[in-house]
Amino acid sequence: MKRVDAISDWQVLLSYLPRDFEKLAREHRLLNTQWPNAKVKTAAELLRLILVHVGADLPLRQTVATVKEGGGVSVSQVWLHQKMRRAQPYLSALVGHMTSDIEQQATPERWAGYEMVCLDGSTVSAPGSVGTDARIHAVVRLHDLKVLEVRVTDATGGETLRRFLWEEGQLVIVDRGYSNGPGIASAVKQGADVLVRVNRGSLRLVDEHGQGIDALDWCRGLPGHRATERAAHVAHGRGKRQRTVAGRLIGFRLPEQQADEARERVRREHGSGVTDEQLEASAYVILFTTAAVGRLSAARCIEAYRLRWQVELQFKRWKSLCHFDRLPNYRDDTICSWLTAKVLLGLLLDRIDSETTPSSSRPMARQAWKLTAIVWPLIVAALLPIRLAEAAQRMPAIADHLDELDGNHRPRQVDAFRDRFYQDPTNGASANY
């Protein structure tokens, strides 16, 4: 059958992938090129199946039917499901190579001598699920909004600075979830500095004599609404194994209107369990940083922390426009593969965006959101092997293929159980029940 898709669009997407994407597929044993009857012999064919399934949010049956009738390989939905179960390491390798390539190609603009980076995590849940099914953890460079590193974990993957590699000259800006001694020590040991919002329940602060510091009590004496600082150390470990990381404790009293808004957020988060101490603490911004005072003053640290919302906007773009939160199933292995493939598409989107729009003319996230809304549908269209002009004549063949797929699977577990239950006269149930 003649291929009817726009080959050039798909080839454009492939050109943005790491050059060794074929080799990586073989290394991860997703391709069996020695098997003479193998239906899928190239990583490009495999990736098209996966990315159509993920990018266009198509179920497995519709995916394999669309690709086949568009002139692609012919496989079953079970085959694609099995590949999805095993694809996550390969997709993670592609994501790792792409973020590594971005970091090598771009010359970072320095902010007070630092490469400003933000780390944050976001939870993803499948429809009808109770709780979290997976997590995305991403490091975003602030001056050009490039994703430097991203990891996909299951629901147990917590927020920690130890999950990533850091470099000298970076200032890592993170929220309360990363406010713990071992994580801060890990980043500092690698040569980076940190700017973290203090979580009073998990971060042990001590003075130069090892005496504990009550951050909230110290903030009560802050003068007016200007940033104030004092020397402080973060302690981690116990007894003889206790270690400290030197830095500064920075406090800022919010203006009354902002303090009221912060207290309202705390009430929404904690409901009836909110305490008076939590409400009082919400009126302050309390930070810890290892940055030297000669490089970043207390006021500049407050300004730098306010830039952290950029990474939150990255997750909002991914979820609202790229549909990162439409998990199609409940298996942990296929959920991780599906989500990692979404991240791969998100990185393709960012790379295409950055090459078509000079970063120097892009005012951070405001334009990125608008451009993403335009480019994402074009990527989905490039993935699909059928164009609108041929859709009318192709739909009957796709419908026939779907009927064939539906008729070639074993009875579903519930249906099979119901048939056995009603047909077995020994179970005491009536066939007319």
Contacts in CASP RR format, 6 or more apart in sequence:
PFRMAT RR
TARGET T0000
AUTHOR 0000-0000-0000
METHOD contacts of the structure
MODEL  1
MKRVDAISDWQVLLSYLPRDFEKLAREHRLLNTQWPNAKVKTAAELLRLI
LVHVGADLPLRQTVATVKEGGGVSVSQVWLHQKMRRAQPYLSALVGHMTS
DIEQQATPERWAGYEMVCLDGSTVSAPGSVGTDARIHAVVRLHDLKVLEV
RVTDATGGETLRRFLWEEGQLVIVDRGYSNGPGIASAVKQGADVLVRVNR
GSLRLVDEHGQGIDALDWCRGLPGHRATERAAHVAHGRGKRQRTVAGRLI
GFRLPEQQADEARERVRREHGSGVTDEQLEASAYVILFTTAAVGRLSAAR
CIEAYRLRWQVELQFKRWKSLCHFDRLPNYRDDTICSWLTAKVLLGLLLD
RIDSETTPSSSRPMARQAWKLTAIVWPLIVAALLPIRLAEAAQRMPAIAD
HLDELDGNHRPRQVDAFRDRFYQDPTNGASANY
1 69 0 8 1.000
1 70 0 8 1.000
1 71 0 8 1.000
2 71 0 8 1.000
3 70 0 8 1.000
3 71 0 8 1.000
3 72 0 8 1.000
3 385 0 8 1.000
4 70 0 8 1.000
4 71 0 8 1.000
4 385 0 8 1.000
4 386 0 8 1.000
4 387 0 8 1.000
4 390 0 8 1.000
4 394 0 8 1.000
5 70 0 8 1.000
5 71 0 8 1.000
5 384 0 8 1.000
5 385 0 8 1.000
5 386 0 8 1.000
5 387 0 8 1.000
6 382 0 8 1.000
6 387 0 8 1.000
9 381 0 8 1.000
9 382 0 8 1.000
10 48 0 8 1.000
10 382 0 8 1.000
10 383 0 8 1.000
10 385 0 8 1.000
12 382 0 8 1.000
13 348 0 8 1.000
13 379 0 8 1.000
13 382 0 8 1.000
13 383 0 8 1.000
14 21 0 8 1.000
14 44 0 8 1.000
14 47 0 8 1.000
16 348 0 8 1.000
16 351 0 8 1.000
16 352 0 8 1.000
17 47 0 8 1.000
17 94 0 8 1.000
17 98 0 8 1.000
17 348 0 8 1.000
18 24 0 8 1.000
18 94 0 8 1.000
18 97 0 8 1.000
18 98 0 8 1.000
18 101 0 8 1.000
20 97 0 8 1.000
21 43 0 8 1.000
21 47 0 8 1.000
21 94 0 8 1.000
22 42 0 8 1.000
22 43 0 8 1.000
22 44 0 8 1.000
24 43 0 8 1.000
24 90 0 8 1.000
24 93 0 8 1.000
24 94 0 8 1.000
24 97 0 8 1.000
25 31 0 8 1.000
25 43 0 8 1.000
25 46 0 8 1.000
25 90 0 8 1.000
26 33 0 8 1.000
26 43 0 8 1.000
28 86 0 8 1.000
28 89 0 8 1.000
28 90 0 8 1.000
28 93 0 8 1.000
29 86 0 8 1.000
30 43 0 8 1.000
30 46 0 8 1.000
30 83 0 8 1.000
30 86 0 8 1.000
30 87 0 8 1.000
30 90 0 8 1.000
31 38 0 8 1.000
31 40 0 8 1.000
31 41 0 8 1.000
31 42 0 8 1.000
31 43 0 8 1.000
31 46 0 8 1.000
32 38 0 8 1.000
33 41 0 8 1.000
39 73 0 8 1.000
39 74 0 8 1.000
39 75 0 8 1.000
39 79 0 8 1.000
40 46 0 8 1.000
40 49 0 8 1.000
40 73 0 8 1.000
40 75 0 8 1.000
45 72 0 8 1.000
45 73 0 8 1.000
46 83 0 8 1.000
48 67 0 8 1.000
48 72 0 8 1.000
48 383 0 8 1.000
48 385 0 8 1.000
49 63 0 8 1.000
49 64 0 8 1.000
49 67 0 8 1.000
49 73 0 8 1.000
49 75 0 8 1.000
49 80 0 8 1.000
49 83 0 8 1.000
50 80 0 8 1.000
50 83 0 8 1.000
50 84 0 8 1.000
50 87 0 8 1.000
50 91 0 8 1.000
50 337 0 8 1.000
50 341 0 8 1.000
51 341 0 8 1.000
51 344 0 8 1.000
51 345 0 8 1.000
51 383 0 8 1.000
52 58 0 8 1.000
52 63 0 8 1.000
52 66 0 8 1.000
52 67 0 8 1.000
52 383 0 8 1.000
52 384 0 8 1.000
52 385 0 8 1.000
53 59 0 8 1.000
53 60 0 8 1.000
53 63 0 8 1.000
53 80 0 8 1.000
53 84 0 8 1.000
53 338 0 8 1.000
53 341 0 8 1.000
54 338 0 8 1.000
54 341 0 8 1.000
54 342 0 8 1.000
54 345 0 8 1.000
55 322 0 8 1.000
55 323 0 8 1.000
55 341 0 8 1.000
55 342 0 8 1.000
55 345 0 8 1.000
55 379 0 8 1.000
55 380 0 8 1.000
55 383 0 8 1.000
56 63 0 8 1.000
56 380 0 8 1.000
56 383 0 8 1.000
56 384 0 8 1.000
57 323 0 8 1.000
57 326 0 8 1.000
57 328 0 8 1.000
58 66 0 8 1.000
59 328 0 8 1.000
60 77 0 8 1.000
60 80 0 8 1.000
60 81 0 8 1.000
61 77 0 8 1.000
61 402 0 8 1.000
61 405 0 8 1.000
61 406 0 8 1.000
62 398 0 8 1.000
62 402 0 8 1.000
63 77 0 8 1.000
63 80 0 8 1.000
64 74 0 8 1.000
64 75 0 8 1.000
64 76 0 8 1.000
64 77 0 8 1.000
64 79 0 8 1.000
64 80 0 8 1.000
64 405 0 8 1.000
65 398 0 8 1.000
65 401 0 8 1.000
65 402 0 8 1.000
65 405 0 8 1.000
66 384 0 8 1.000
66 385 0 8 1.000
66 386 0 8 1.000
66 398 0 8 1.000
67 73 0 8 1.000
67 385 0 8 1.000
68 74 0 8 1.000
68 75 0 8 1.000
68 401 0 8 1.000
69 386 0 8 1.000
69 394 0 8 1.000
69 397 0 8 1.000
69 398 0 8 1.000
69 401 0 8 1.000
70 385 0 8 1.000
70 386 0 8 1.000
70 394 0 8 1.000
71 385 0 8 1.000
72 385 0 8 1.000
76 405 0 8 1.000
76 408 0 8 1.000
77 405 0 8 1.000
77 409 0 8 1.000
78 409 0 8 1.000
81 334 0 8 1.000
84 333 0 8 1.000
84 334 0 8 1.000
84 337 0 8 1.000
84 338 0 8 1.000
85 331 0 8 1.000
85 333 0 8 1.000
85 334 0 8 1.000
85 337 0 8 1.000
86 333 0 8 1.000
86 337 0 8 1.000
87 337 0 8 1.000
87 340 0 8 1.000
87 341 0 8 1.000
88 152 0 8 1.000
88 333 0 8 1.000
88 336 0 8 1.000
88 337 0 8 1.000
88 340 0 8 1.000
91 337 0 8 1.000
91 340 0 8 1.000
91 341 0 8 1.000
91 343 0 8 1.000
91 344 0 8 1.000
92 151 0 8 1.000
92 152 0 8 1.000
92 340 0 8 1.000
94 344 0 8 1.000
95 150 0 8 1.000
95 340 0 8 1.000
95 343 0 8 1.000
95 344 0 8 1.000
95 347 0 8 1.000
96 149 0 8 1.000
96 150 0 8 1.000
98 344 0 8 1.000
98 347 0 8 1.000
98 348 0 8 1.000
98 351 0 8 1.000
99 147 0 8 1.000
99 148 0 8 1.000
99 149 0 8 1.000
99 150 0 8 1.000
99 347 0 8 1.000
102 146 0 8 1.000
102 147 0 8 1.000
102 148 0 8 1.000
102 347 0 8 1.000
102 351 0 8 1.000
103 146 0 8 1.000
103 148 0 8 1.000
106 141 0 8 1.000
106 144 0 8 1.000
106 146 0 8 1.000
106 359 0 8 1.000
108 115 0 8 1.000
108 141 0 8 1.000
108 143 0 8 1.000
108 144 0 8 1.000
109 143 0 8 1.000
109 144 0 8 1.000
111 142 0 8 1.000
111 143 0 8 1.000
111 171 0 8 1.000
111 304 0 8 1.000
112 295 0 8 1.000
112 296 0 8 1.000
112 300 0 8 1.000
112 304 0 8 1.000
113 169 0 8 1.000
113 295 0 8 1.000
114 169 0 8 1.000
114 170 0 8 1.000
114 171 0 8 1.000
114 193 0 8 1.000
114 291 0 8 1.000
114 295 0 8 1.000
114 296 0 8 1.000
115 141 0 8 1.000
115 143 0 8 1.000
115 167 0 8 1.000
115 169 0 8 1.000
115 170 0 8 1.000
115 171 0 8 1.000
116 141 0 8 1.000
116 142 0 8 1.000
116 143 0 8 1.000
116 170 0 8 1.000
116 171 0 8 1.000
116 173 0 8 1.000
116 304 0 8 1.000
116 307 0 8 1.000
117 139 0 8 1.000
117 140 0 8 1.000
117 141 0 8 1.000
117 142 0 8 1.000
117 148 0 8 1.000
117 170 0 8 1.000
117 171 0 8 1.000
117 172 0 8 1.000
117 173 0 8 1.000
118 139 0 8 1.000
118 140 0 8 1.000
118 142 0 8 1.000
118 172 0 8 1.000
118 173 0 8 1.000
118 174 0 8 1.000
118 307 0 8 1.000
118 308 0 8 1.000
118 310 0 8 1.000
118 311 0 8 1.000
119 137 0 8 1.000
119 138 0 8 1.000
119 139 0 8 1.000
119 140 0 8 1.000
119 161 0 8 1.000
119 164 0 8 1.000
119 172 0 8 1.000
119 173 0 8 1.000
119 174 0 8 1.000
119 178 0 8 1.000
119 311 0 8 1.000
120 137 0 8 1.000
120 138 0 8 1.000
120 140 0 8 1.000
120 174 0 8 1.000
120 175 0 8 1.000
120 308 0 8 1.000
120 311 0 8 1.000
120 312 0 8 1.000
120 315 0 8 1.000
121 135 0 8 1.000
121 136 0 8 1.000
121 137 0 8 1.000
121 138 0 8 1.000
121 159 0 8 1.000
121 315 0 8 1.000
122 135 0 8 1.000
122 136 0 8 1.000
122 138 0 8 1.000
122 315 0 8 1.000
122 319 0 8 1.000
123 131 0 8 1.000
123 132 0 8 1.000
123 134 0 8 1.000
123 135 0 8 1.000
123 155 0 8 1.000
124 132 0 8 1.000
124 133 0 8 1.000
124 134 0 8 1.000
124 135 0 8 1.000
124 136 0 8 1.000
124 319 0 8 1.000
124 324 0 8 1.000
124 325 0 8 1.000
124 327 0 8 1.000
124 339 0 8 1.000
125 131 0 8 1.000
125 132 0 8 1.000
125 133 0 8 1.000
125 325 0 8 1.000
125 327 0 8 1.000
126 133 0 8 1.000
126 327 0 8 1.000
126 328 0 8 1.000
126 329 0 8 1.000
126 330 0 8 1.000
126 335 0 8 1.000
127 326 0 8 1.000
127 327 0 8 1.000
129 327 0 8 1.000
129 330 0 8 1.000
131 155 0 8 1.000
132 155 0 8 1.000
133 154 0 8 1.000
133 155 0 8 1.000
133 327 0 8 1.000
133 330 0 8 1.000
133 332 0 8 1.000
133 335 0 8 1.000
134 152 0 8 1.000
134 153 0 8 1.000
134 154 0 8 1.000
134 155 0 8 1.000
134 327 0 8 1.000
134 335 0 8 1.000
134 336 0 8 1.000
134 339 0 8 1.000
135 152 0 8 1.000
135 153 0 8 1.000
135 154 0 8 1.000
135 155 0 8 1.000
135 157 0 8 1.000
135 158 0 8 1.000
136 150 0 8 1.000
136 151 0 8 1.000
136 152 0 8 1.000
136 315 0 8 1.000
136 318 0 8 1.000
136 324 0 8 1.000
136 339 0 8 1.000
136 343 0 8 1.000
137 150 0 8 1.000
137 151 0 8 1.000
137 152 0 8 1.000
137 153 0 8 1.000
137 159 0 8 1.000
137 163 0 8 1.000
137 164 0 8 1.000
138 147 0 8 1.000
138 149 0 8 1.000
138 150 0 8 1.000
138 151 0 8 1.000
138 311 0 8 1.000
138 314 0 8 1.000
138 315 0 8 1.000
139 147 0 8 1.000
139 148 0 8 1.000
139 149 0 8 1.000
139 150 0 8 1.000
139 164 0 8 1.000
140 146 0 8 1.000
140 147 0 8 1.000
140 148 0 8 1.000
140 310 0 8 1.000
140 311 0 8 1.000
140 314 0 8 1.000
141 148 0 8 1.000
142 173 0 8 1.000
142 307 0 8 1.000
142 310 0 8 1.000
142 364 0 8 1.000
143 359 0 8 1.000
144 354 0 8 1.000
144 359 0 8 1.000
144 362 0 8 1.000
145 310 0 8 1.000
145 314 0 8 1.000
145 350 0 8 1.000
145 362 0 8 1.000
145 364 0 8 1.000
145 365 0 8 1.000
145 368 0 8 1.000
146 350 0 8 1.000
146 354 0 8 1.000
147 314 0 8 1.000
147 347 0 8 1.000
147 350 0 8 1.000
149 164 0 8 1.000
149 165 0 8 1.000
150 343 0 8 1.000
150 347 0 8 1.000
151 163 0 8 1.000
151 164 0 8 1.000
152 336 0 8 1.000
152 339 0 8 1.000
152 340 0 8 1.000
152 343 0 8 1.000
153 336 0 8 1.000
154 332 0 8 1.000
154 335 0 8 1.000
154 336 0 8 1.000
159 177 0 8 1.000
159 178 0 8 1.000
160 178 0 8 1.000
160 180 0 8 1.000
160 182 0 8 1.000
160 183 0 8 1.000
161 172 0 8 1.000
161 174 0 8 1.000
161 178 0 8 1.000
161 183 0 8 1.000
161 184 0 8 1.000
161 186 0 8 1.000
161 187 0 8 1.000
161 194 0 8 1.000
162 182 0 8 1.000
162 183 0 8 1.000
162 186 0 8 1.000
165 190 0 8 1.000
166 172 0 8 1.000
166 187 0 8 1.000
166 190 0 8 1.000
166 191 0 8 1.000
166 192 0 8 1.000
167 190 0 8 1.000
167 191 0 8 1.000
167 192 0 8 1.000
168 190 0 8 1.000
168 191 0 8 1.000
168 192 0 8 1.000
169 191 0 8 1.000
169 192 0 8 1.000
169 193 0 8 1.000
170 191 0 8 1.000
170 192 0 8 1.000
170 193 0 8 1.000
171 192 0 8 1.000
171 193 0 8 1.000
171 194 0 8 1.000
171 195 0 8 1.000
171 291 0 8 1.000
171 296 0 8 1.000
171 304 0 8 1.000
172 187 0 8 1.000
172 192 0 8 1.000
172 193 0 8 1.000
172 194 0 8 1.000
172 195 0 8 1.000
172 196 0 8 1.000
173 194 0 8 1.000
173 195 0 8 1.000
173 196 0 8 1.000
173 304 0 8 1.000
173 305 0 8 1.000
173 307 0 8 1.000
173 308 0 8 1.000
174 194 0 8 1.000
174 195 0 8 1.000
174 196 0 8 1.000
174 197 0 8 1.000
174 308 0 8 1.000
175 196 0 8 1.000
175 197 0 8 1.000
175 308 0 8 1.000
176 196 0 8 1.000
176 197 0 8 1.000
176 198 0 8 1.000
176 199 0 8 1.000
177 199 0 8 1.000
177 202 0 8 1.000
178 184 0 8 1.000
178 196 0 8 1.000
179 196 0 8 1.000
179 197 0 8 1.000
179 198 0 8 1.000
179 199 0 8 1.000
179 202 0 8 1.000
179 203 0 8 1.000
179 288 0 8 1.000
180 199 0 8 1.000
180 202 0 8 1.000
180 203 0 8 1.000
180 236 0 8 1.000
181 203 0 8 1.000
181 204 0 8 1.000
181 234 0 8 1.000
181 235 0 8 1.000
181 236 0 8 1.000
181 245 0 8 1.000
182 236 0 8 1.000
182 237 0 8 1.000
184 194 0 8 1.000
184 196 0 8 1.000
184 234 0 8 1.000
184 236 0 8 1.000
184 245 0 8 1.000
184 288 0 8 1.000
184 290 0 8 1.000
185 234 0 8 1.000
185 236 0 8 1.000
185 243 0 8 1.000
185 245 0 8 1.000
187 193 0 8 1.000
187 194 0 8 1.000
188 194 0 8 1.000
188 245 0 8 1.000
188 290 0 8 1.000
193 289 0 8 1.000
193 290 0 8 1.000
193 291 0 8 1.000
194 288 0 8 1.000
194 289 0 8 1.000
194 290 0 8 1.000
195 287 0 8 1.000
195 288 0 8 1.000
195 289 0 8 1.000
195 291 0 8 1.000
195 296 0 8 1.000
195 301 0 8 1.000
195 304 0 8 1.000
195 305 0 8 1.000
196 203 0 8 1.000
196 287 0 8 1.000
196 288 0 8 1.000
196 289 0 8 1.000
197 285 0 8 1.000
197 286 0 8 1.000
197 287 0 8 1.000
197 305 0 8 1.000
198 205 0 8 1.000
198 215 0 8 1.000
198 249 0 8 1.000
198 286 0 8 1.000
198 287 0 8 1.000
198 288 0 8 1.000
200 215 0 8 1.000
200 216 0 8 1.000
200 281 0 8 1.000
200 286 0 8 1.000
203 234 0 8 1.000
203 288 0 8 1.000
204 212 0 8 1.000
204 234 0 8 1.000
204 235 0 8 1.000
204 236 0 8 1.000
205 212 0 8 1.000
205 213 0 8 1.000
205 215 0 8 1.000
205 232 0 8 1.000
205 233 0 8 1.000
205 234 0 8 1.000
205 235 0 8 1.000
205 249 0 8 1.000
205 288 0 8 1.000
206 212 0 8 1.000
206 213 0 8 1.000
206 232 0 8 1.000
206 233 0 8 1.000
206 234 0 8 1.000
206 235 0 8 1.000
206 244 0 8 1.000
207 213 0 8 1.000
207 231 0 8 1.000
207 232 0 8 1.000
207 233 0 8 1.000
208 231 0 8 1.000
208 233 0 8 1.000
210 233 0 8 1.000
210 235 0 8 1.000
210 244 0 8 1.000
213 232 0 8 1.000
213 249 0 8 1.000
215 249 0 8 1.000
215 286 0 8 1.000
216 277 0 8 1.000
216 280 0 8 1.000
216 281 0 8 1.000
216 284 0 8 1.000
216 286 0 8 1.000
218 230 0 8 1.000
218 249 0 8 1.000
218 251 0 8 1.000
219 251 0 8 1.000
219 253 0 8 1.000
219 281 0 8 1.000
219 284 0 8 1.000
219 286 0 8 1.000
222 228 0 8 1.000
222 251 0 8 1.000
222 252 0 8 1.000
222 253 0 8 1.000
222 284 0 8 1.000
224 253 0 8 1.000
225 252 0 8 1.000
225 253 0 8 1.000
225 254 0 8 1.000
225 255 0 8 1.000
226 252 0 8 1.000
226 299 0 8 1.000
227 250 0 8 1.000
227 251 0 8 1.000
227 252 0 8 1.000
227 297 0 8 1.000
227 298 0 8 1.000
227 299 0 8 1.000
227 301 0 8 1.000
227 302 0 8 1.000
228 250 0 8 1.000
228 251 0 8 1.000
228 252 0 8 1.000
228 298 0 8 1.000
229 248 0 8 1.000
229 249 0 8 1.000
229 250 0 8 1.000
229 251 0 8 1.000
229 293 0 8 1.000
229 298 0 8 1.000
230 248 0 8 1.000
230 249 0 8 1.000
231 246 0 8 1.000
231 247 0 8 1.000
231 248 0 8 1.000
231 249 0 8 1.000
232 247 0 8 1.000
232 248 0 8 1.000
232 249 0 8 1.000
232 288 0 8 1.000
233 244 0 8 1.000
233 245 0 8 1.000
233 246 0 8 1.000
233 247 0 8 1.000
234 244 0 8 1.000
234 245 0 8 1.000
234 247 0 8 1.000
234 288 0 8 1.000
235 242 0 8 1.000
235 243 0 8 1.000
235 244 0 8 1.000
236 242 0 8 1.000
236 243 0 8 1.000
236 244 0 8 1.000
236 245 0 8 1.000
237 243 0 8 1.000
245 290 0 8 1.000
246 290 0 8 1.000
247 288 0 8 1.000
247 289 0 8 1.000
247 290 0 8 1.000
248 288 0 8 1.000
248 289 0 8 1.000
248 290 0 8 1.000
248 291 0 8 1.000
248 293 0 8 1.000
248 298 0 8 1.000
248 301 0 8 1.000
249 286 0 8 1.000
249 287 0 8 1.000
249 288 0 8 1.000
250 285 0 8 1.000
250 286 0 8 1.000
250 287 0 8 1.000
250 288 0 8 1.000
250 289 0 8 1.000
250 298 0 8 1.000
250 301 0 8 1.000
250 302 0 8 1.000
251 284 0 8 1.000
251 285 0 8 1.000
251 286 0 8 1.000
251 287 0 8 1.000
251 298 0 8 1.000
252 284 0 8 1.000
252 285 0 8 1.000
252 286 0 8 1.000
252 287 0 8 1.000
252 298 0 8 1.000
252 302 0 8 1.000
253 259 0 8 1.000
253 283 0 8 1.000
253 284 0 8 1.000
254 262 0 8 1.000
254 283 0 8 1.000
254 284 0 8 1.000
254 285 0 8 1.000
259 282 0 8 1.000
259 283 0 8 1.000
262 282 0 8 1.000
262 283 0 8 1.000
263 279 0 8 1.000
263 282 0 8 1.000
263 283 0 8 1.000
265 282 0 8 1.000
266 274 0 8 1.000
266 278 0 8 1.000
266 279 0 8 1.000
266 282 0 8 1.000
267 274 0 8 1.000
267 279 0 8 1.000
270 278 0 8 1.000
285 302 0 8 1.000
285 305 0 8 1.000
287 301 0 8 1.000
287 302 0 8 1.000
287 305 0 8 1.000
289 296 0 8 1.000
289 301 0 8 1.000
291 301 0 8 1.000
296 304 0 8 1.000
310 364 0 8 1.000
310 365 0 8 1.000
313 365 0 8 1.000
313 368 0 8 1.000
313 369 0 8 1.000
314 365 0 8 1.000
315 324 0 8 1.000
317 365 0 8 1.000
317 368 0 8 1.000
317 369 0 8 1.000
317 372 0 8 1.000
318 324 0 8 1.000
318 342 0 8 1.000
318 343 0 8 1.000
318 346 0 8 1.000
319 325 0 8 1.000
321 369 0 8 1.000
321 372 0 8 1.000
321 373 0 8 1.000
321 376 0 8 1.000
322 342 0 8 1.000
322 345 0 8 1.000
322 346 0 8 1.000
322 349 0 8 1.000
322 372 0 8 1.000
322 376 0 8 1.000
323 342 0 8 1.000
324 339 0 8 1.000
324 342 0 8 1.000
324 343 0 8 1.000
327 335 0 8 1.000
327 338 0 8 1.000
327 339 0 8 1.000
328 334 0 8 1.000
328 338 0 8 1.000
329 335 0 8 1.000
329 338 0 8 1.000
345 379 0 8 1.000
348 379 0 8 1.000
349 372 0 8 1.000
349 375 0 8 1.000
349 376 0 8 1.000
349 379 0 8 1.000
352 375 0 8 1.000
352 379 0 8 1.000
353 368 0 8 1.000
353 371 0 8 1.000
353 372 0 8 1.000
353 375 0 8 1.000
356 371 0 8 1.000
356 375 0 8 1.000
357 367 0 8 1.000
357 371 0 8 1.000
362 368 0 8 1.000
381 387 0 8 1.000
386 394 0 8 1.000
410 416 0 8 1.000
411 419 0 8 1.000
421 427 0 8 1.000
421 429 0 8 1.000
422 429 0 8 1.000
422 431 0 8 1.000
422 433 0 8 1.000
423 431 0 8 1.000
END
